[in-house]
């Protein structure tokens, strides 16, 4: 017995849901990164550290 072909609209909805989940994860990760970089900036300012780290950027 052969399987019926997948419903294109159901597949489209499934793929769009995956895209939405990925977008949400990326948004969360970027917000977390921004939170961390903001803390790095505050820490550097508080301890008079240079704003850039060329060795780290090189790596």
C-alpha positions in Angstrom: 0.0 0.0 0.0 1.5 3.4 -1.0 1.4 6.5 1.1 -0.7 9.5 0.0 1.3 12.5 -1.1 1.8 15.1 1.7 -0.6 18.0 1.8 1.3 21.0 0.5 -0.6 23.5 2.8 0.2 21.3 5.9 3.8 21.1 4.9 3.9 24.9 4.3 2.4 25.5 7.8 5.0 23.1 9.3 7.9 24.8 7.6 6.6 28.3 8.6 6.3 27.1 12.2 9.9 26.0 12.1 11.0 29.3 10.7 9.1 31.1 13.5 10.8 29.0 16.1 14.2 29.7 14.6 13.4 33.4 14.5 12.4 33.4 18.2 15.6 31.5 19.2 17.7 34.0 17.2 16.0 37.0 18.7 16.5 35.5 22.2 20.2 34.8 21.5 20.8 38.3 20.2 19.1 39.9 23.2 21.3 37.8 25.5 24.4 38.8 23.5 23.4 42.4 23.8 22.9 42.1 27.6 26.4 40.6 27.9 28.1 43.1 25.8 26.4 45.9 27.8 27.8 44.4 31.0 31.3 44.1 29.4 31.1 47.8 28.5 30.1 48.8 32.0 32.8 46.6 33.5 35.5 48.1 31.2 34.3 51.7 32.0 34.3 51.0 35.8 37.8 49.6 35.7 39.2 52.0 33.1 39.9 49.1 30.7 40.4 49.8 26.9 37.2 49.6 24.9 38.7 47.1 22.3 40.7 44.0 22.6 42.7 43.5 19.3 44.1 40.1 20.4 40.6 38.8 21.1 39.3 40.2 17.8 42.2 38.6 16.0 41.3 35.2 17.4 
